[in-house]
Amino acid sequence: MGRFVTPMDESSPARKGRKMHQELEWIEKIAPDMVETMVQRFMIMRHIYWSGPIGRRLLAQEMGVTERVLRTETDFLKRQGLITSTKSGMVITEEGKAVIHKLRGLMDQLAGIQRREKRLSEFLGIDRCLIVSGDCDEQVKVIETMGKLVNDTLQTLLPEGRNVIAVMGGTTMARIAARLTPRIAEKRELLFVPARGGVGEAVDIQANSVSAQMALRTGGKHRTLYVPEQLSEKAYAPLMQEPSILEVVQLIRNSNAVIHSIGEAITMAKRRDMSKASIAELKREHAVGEAFGYFFDEEGRVVYKIPRVGLQLEDLANMKSVIAVAGGTSKAKAIVAYMKLAPKQTCLITDEGAAKVILKE
């Protein structure tokens, strides 16, 4: 959250963050082994949190360290009460979870993630990028960390007073919704609306369900848009004349913030039960990503569009806050392609898996 605060005085979070980072650099010069040990132990704890219960041999393989080194460190963490062993393997304790949460910002600085965030935002041509450690293709719990970051980001970006937040559906968005808290609603009146029509997908990941869940988690309100996921051109026009639908669509298009994910083209086409002919067309056009019902190739060229009621890609230019959430090495191409279409005010929340591929690290 402090990353977005303009440093106005010595007590601002950003100024404190820079001072802490400078102090850490001095500590590293005096005692580099201490810093390395801190980072290594923290990473071990975080891997156990993501993957636990997990055995020592598998954890050593995942982290690229020897079992002997890992044994020394895990024995220390057990003595400190931060991890414990079960029949199924090592798991994190409640105290360990608290340490992970409290030290995350510090460890991210030590790992150089903030520098990578700046490089990534410059490469993609958008205002902000926030990167969480890990790869959600391999560790599902990474998405939980991304969700907490969405929560912090909304607290920072949303102005006081009334806010209308448009929300897309999907599995990632459903998991993000579960991490939101009432803190977002402090001094704010929140109204969550589905960004697009979505009846047709699994109920729990429809935009209607996700926006309702976000409202429930934050203490806000929500509106529902009951229209099919895909419409023929004939059906689309008369629906847009229905007063109840038109009212919600106007709310969506006048919203001041949007939260959405970015999908892989063929995966999303199959999930939406698109015809074999349409999928074949996407492959011919070399589609790599999808967002808001638009499919695009690596150059950001829209090659296919699903007619849907609600937010259109061009509407994003008028949004004050656009938060895109996508991670995992498998999403790297889709992220890069979409960012060629995204408005500059986009904030991308992603993970190291995607960031490293994009930056070719």
C-alpha positions in Angstrom: 0.0 0.0 0.0 2.8 2.4 0.9 4.3 1.9 -2.6 1.7 4.3 -4.1 2.0 7.1 -1.5 3.8 10.2 -2.7 6.5 11.0 -0.1 5.4 14.4 1.3 7.3 14.3 4.6 9.7 12.2 6.7 6.9 10.1 8.2 5.4 9.0 4.9 5.4 5.2 4.2 7.3 5.7 0.9 10.1 7.8 2.7 10.3 5.2 5.5 10.5 2.4 2.9 13.4 4.1 1.1 15.2 4.7 4.4 14.7 1.1 5.5 16.0 -0.1 2.1 19.1 2.1 2.5 19.7 0.7 6.0 19.4 -2.8 4.7 22.0 -2.1 2.1 24.4 -0.9 4.8 23.7 -4.0 6.9 24.4 -6.2 3.9 27.8 -4.6 3.4 28.7 -5.3 7.1 27.1 -8.7 7.4 26.1 -10.2 4.0 25.8 -13.7 5.5 23.1 -12.5 7.9 20.9 -11.0 5.1 21.4 -14.1 3.0 20.3 -16.3 6.0 17.3 -14.2 6.7 16.1 -14.4 3.1 16.7 -18.1 2.8 14.8 -18.9 6.0 11.9 -16.7 5.0 11.8 -18.4 1.5 11.7 -21.8 3.2 8.9 -20.7 5.4 6.9 -19.3 2.5 7.4 -22.5 0.4 6.1 -24.5 3.3 3.1 -22.2 3.7 2.3 -22.5 0.0 2.9 -26.2 -0.5 2.6 -27.7 3.0 2.4 -30.4 4.2 5.6 -31.1 2.3 8.6 -33.4 2.8 12.1 -32.3 3.2 13.4 -34.0 0.0 10.7 -32.5 -2.2 11.2 -29.0 -0.7 14.9 -29.2 -1.2 14.3 -30.0 -4.9 11.8 -27.2 -5.3 14.2 -24.7 -3.7 17.3 -25.9 -5.4 19.2 -26.6 -2.1 20.8 -29.7 -0.6 18.9 -31.7 2.0 21.7 -31.1 4.5 21.4 -27.3 4.2 17.6 -27.6 4.3 17.7 -29.8 7.4 19.8 -27.3 9.3 17.4 -24.4 8.5 14.2 -26.3 9.1 15.5 -27.6 12.5 16.1 -24.0 13.4 12.7 -22.9 12.3 11.1 -25.8 14.3 13.0 -24.7 17.5 11.6 -21.2 16.9 8.0 -22.6 16.7 7.6 -21.2 13.1 7.1 -24.6 11.4 6.2 -28.1 12.7 6.3 -31.6 11.3 3.3 -33.9 10.8 3.0 -37.4 9.3 2.3 -35.8 5.9 5.3 -33.4 6.1 6.2 -30.0 7.3 3.5 -27.3 7.8 3.6 -23.7 8.9 2.4 -22.7 12.4 0.1 -19.8 13.2 3.1 -17.9 14.5 4.9 -18.7 11.3 2.1 -17.3 9.3 2.2 -14.1 11.3 5.9 -13.7 10.7 5.4 -14.2 6.9 2.7 -11.6 6.8 4.7 -9.0 8.9 8.0 -9.5 7.1 6.7 -9.7 3.5 7.5 -6.1 2.6 11.0 -6.3 4.1 11.8 -9.5 2.4 10.5 -8.3 -0.9 12.9 -5.4 -0.7 15.7 -7.7 0.1 14.9 -9.8 -2.9 14.8 -6.8 -5.1 11.2 -7.2 -6.1 10.5 -3.4 -6.1 13.2 -2.8 -8.6 11.8 -5.5 -10.8 8.3 -3.9 -10.5 9.6 -0.6 -11.9 11.4 -2.4 -14.8 8.2 -4.3 -15.6 5.9 -1.3 -15.6 8.3 0.6 -17.9 8.6 -2.4 -20.2 4.8 -2.8 -20.4 4.1 1.0 -20.7 1.7 1.2 -17.7 1.7 3.2 -14.5 2.3 0.5 -11.9 3.2 -3.2 -11.5 3.2 -5.1 -8.2 4.9 -8.5 -8.1 4.3 -11.2 -5.4 6.9 -13.9 -4.9 6.2 -17.3 -6.4 4.4 -18.7 -9.4 0.7 -19.4 -9.2 1.0 -22.0 -11.9 2.8 -24.1 -9.3 1.5 -22.8 -6.0 -2.2 -21.8 -5.9 -1.8 -20.0 -2.6 0.2 -17.3 -4.5 -3.2 -16.0 -5.7 -4.2 -15.4 -2.1 -1.2 -13.1 -1.7 -2.2 -11.4 -4.9 -5.7 -11.0 -3.5 -4.3 -9.3 -0.4 -2.4 -6.9 -2.6 -5.6 -6.1 -4.5 -7.1 -5.3 -1.2 -4.2 -2.9 -0.3 -4.3 -1.3 -3.7 -8.0 -0.5 -3.6 -7.5 1.1 -0.2 -4.8 3.3 -1.8 -6.4 4.1 -5.1 -10.1 4.6 -4.3 -11.1 8.1 -3.3 -13.2 8.7 -0.2 -17.0 8.8 -0.9 -19.0 6.9 -3.5 -17.1 4.4 -5.7 -18.6 2.1 -8.4 -16.3 -0.8 -9.0 -16.8 -3.0 -12.1 -15.7 -6.6 -11.7 -15.0 -9.4 -14.2 -15.7 -13.0 -13.5 -13.4 -16.1 -13.6 -11.5 -18.4 -11.3 -8.8 -15.9 -10.5 -11.3 -13.2 -9.7 -13.3 -15.5 -7.4 -10.2 -16.2 -5.4 -9.3 -12.5 -5.3 -12.8 -11.7 -3.9 -12.2 -14.0 -0.9 -9.3 -11.9 0.2 -11.0 -8.5 0.3 -11.8 -6.9 3.7 -14.0 -4.2 5.2 -11.0 -1.9 5.4 -11.6 -0.9 1.8 -15.0 0.6 2.8 -13.6 2.9 5.5 -14.9 6.5 4.6 -16.2 5.0 1.3 -19.6 3.9 -0.1 -18.8 0.9 -2.3 -21.0 -0.4 -5.1 -19.8 -3.5 -7.0 -21.2 -4.3 -10.4 -20.5 -7.1 -12.9 -18.4 -5.7 -15.7 -20.0 -8.0 -18.4 -23.0 -10.3 -18.7 -22.0 -13.8 -17.6 -24.9 -16.1 -17.1 -23.6 -19.4 -18.7 -20.4 -19.9 -16.8 -20.2 -21.9 -13.6 -22.3 -19.9 -11.1 -19.5 -19.3 -8.5 -17.2 -17.7 -11.1 -19.7 -15.5 -12.9 -19.2 -11.8 -12.7 -22.5 -11.5 -10.8 -21.3 -13.9 -8.1 -17.8 -12.4 -7.9 -19.2 -8.8 -7.5 -21.7 -10.0 -4.9 -18.9 -11.8 -3.0 -16.7 -8.6 -3.0 -19.7 -6.6 -1.7 -20.2 -9.1 1.1 -16.5 -9.2 2.1 -16.2 -5.4 2.2 -19.6 -4.4 3.5 -20.5 -2.8 0.2 -23.5 -3.1 -2.1 -23.9 -4.8 -5.5 -26.1 -4.8 -8.5 -26.8 -7.8 -10.8 -26.8 -8.0 -14.6 -28.7 -11.1 -15.7 -27.9 -11.5 -19.4 -26.4 -14.5 -21.2 -22.6 -14.9 -21.6 -22.8 -14.9 -25.4 -25.4 -13.2 -27.6 -26.3 -13.2 -31.2 -26.3 -9.8 -32.9 -30.1 -10.0 -33.2 -30.5 -10.6 -29.4 -28.0 -8.0 -28.4 -29.8 -4.8 -29.7 -33.3 -5.4 -28.0 -31.7 -6.3 -24.7 -29.9 -3.0 -24.6 -33.4 -1.3 -24.7 -34.5 -3.0 -21.5 -34.7 -0.4 -18.7 -33.4 -2.7 -16.0 -30.4 -3.8 -18.1 -29.8 -0.3 -19.4 -29.6 1.1 -15.9 -27.0 -1.4 -14.7 -25.0 -1.0 -18.0 -24.9 2.8 -17.4 -23.6 2.1 -13.9 -20.9 -0.2 -15.3 -19.7 2.3 -18.0 -19.6 5.1 -15.5 -17.7 3.2 -12.8 -14.5 4.8 -11.6 -12.6 1.5 -11.1 -12.5 -2.0 -12.7 -10.8 -5.2 -11.5 -10.2 -7.9 -14.1 -8.0 -10.8 -15.0 -6.3 -11.8 -18.3 -6.7 -15.3 -19.7 -4.9 -17.5 -22.2 -6.9 -17.4 -25.5 -7.5 -21.1 -26.2 -8.1 -22.0 -22.5 -10.7 -19.3 -22.2 -12.3 -20.3 -25.5 -12.7 -23.9 -24.3 -14.0 -22.8 -21.0 -16.7 -20.7 -22.7 -17.7 -23.7 -24.9 -16.9 -21.9 -28.1 -17.4 -23.9 -31.3 -14.6 -25.9 -32.8 -14.7 -23.6 -35.8 -14.2 -20.5 -33.6 -11.3 -22.2 -31.7 -9.7 -23.1 -35.1 -10.1 -19.5 -36.2 -8.3 -18.3 -33.0 -5.5 -20.7 -33.7 -5.2 -19.5 -37.3 -5.0 -15.9 -36.1 -2.4 -16.9 -33.4 -4.5 -15.6 -30.5 -2.6 -15.7 -27.2 -4.8 -13.8 -24.7 -8.3 -12.8 -23.7 -9.8 -10.0 -21.6 -13.4 -8.6 -21.6 -14.4 -11.1 -24.3 -11.8 -9.8 -26.7 -9.2 -12.2 -28.1 -5.9 -10.8 -29.2 -2.6 -11.9 -30.7 1.0 -11.1 -29.5 0.9 -7.7 -31.2 -2.2 -6.7 -29.3 -4.4 -7.0 -32.4 -8.0 -8.0 -31.6 -8.7 -11.1 -33.7 -12.1 -12.1 -32.3 -14.7 -10.5 -30.1 -17.6 -12.1 -28.2 -20.7 -9.8 -28.3 -21.5 -9.1 -24.7 -23.6 -6.6 -22.7 -21.5 -4.5 -20.4 -18.0 -2.9 -20.3 -16.2 -2.6 -23.6 -12.5 -2.4 -24.0 -12.6 1.2 -25.2 -14.5 2.1 -21.9 -11.3 1.5 -19.9 -9.7 4.8 -21.1 -12.2 6.7 -19.0 -11.6 4.6 -15.8 -9.6 6.3 -13.0 -8.3 3.0 -11.7 -7.8 -0.2 -13.7 -6.5 -3.2 -11.8 -5.4 -6.2 -13.9 -4.6 -9.5 -12.0 -2.8 -12.3 -13.8 0.1 -14.5 -12.8 2.0 -17.7 -13.7 4.6 -18.4 -16.3 1.8 -19.6 -18.6 0.2 -16.1 -18.6 3.3 -14.2 -19.6 2.5 -13.9 -23.4 -1.1 -13.0 -22.7 -0.1 -10.3 -20.3 2.4 -8.7 -22.7 -0.2 -8.8 -25.5 -3.0 -7.3 -23.5 -0.9 -4.5 -22.2 -0.6 -3.2 -25.8 -4.3 -2.5 -25.5 -4.5 -1.5 -21.8 -4.8 2.1 -20.7 -1.7 3.7 -19.2 -3.4 4.0 -15.8 -3.5 0.2 -15.4 -2.0 -1.4 -12.3 -0.9 -4.9 -13.0 -0.7 -7.3 -10.0 1.3 -10.4 -11.0 3.8 -12.9 -9.7 7.5 -13.7 -10.2 6.7 -16.5 -12.5 5.2 -14.2 -15.1 7.5 -11.3 -14.4 10.7 -13.3 -15.0 9.4 -14.6 -18.3 8.3 -11.2 -19.5 11.6 -9.6 -18.5 13.5 -12.6 -19.9 15.4 -13.1 -16.6 
